[in-house]
Amino acid sequence: MNEDDIIKKVTLLGILKKKPDETLNDVMLMLVDTGMYEMKEAKQVFKELKAGQYISNGQLTLKGITVAKETEQEFKQ
């Protein structure tokens, strides 16, 4: 697994764990604040996740939810 895959997976997990009143932009800003990536990179990651159909209409798709839950299990091990 390369660094890009890890970043995408952590981003999906962050979206999965967001509060109902939080937006994707809130999640993006929170992840940028953690130092995971810069804003420019964050926008690119979100763009790639949308293009890959992991995110649609501000929500995770079934594909995105599946990957996020798999990621969560990986981190629990």
Buried (B, 14 or more C-beta within 10 A) or exposed (E): EEEEEEBBBBBBBBBBEBEEEBEBEBBBBEBBEEEBBEEEBBEBBBEBBBEEEBBEEEEBBEBBBEBBBEBBEEEEE
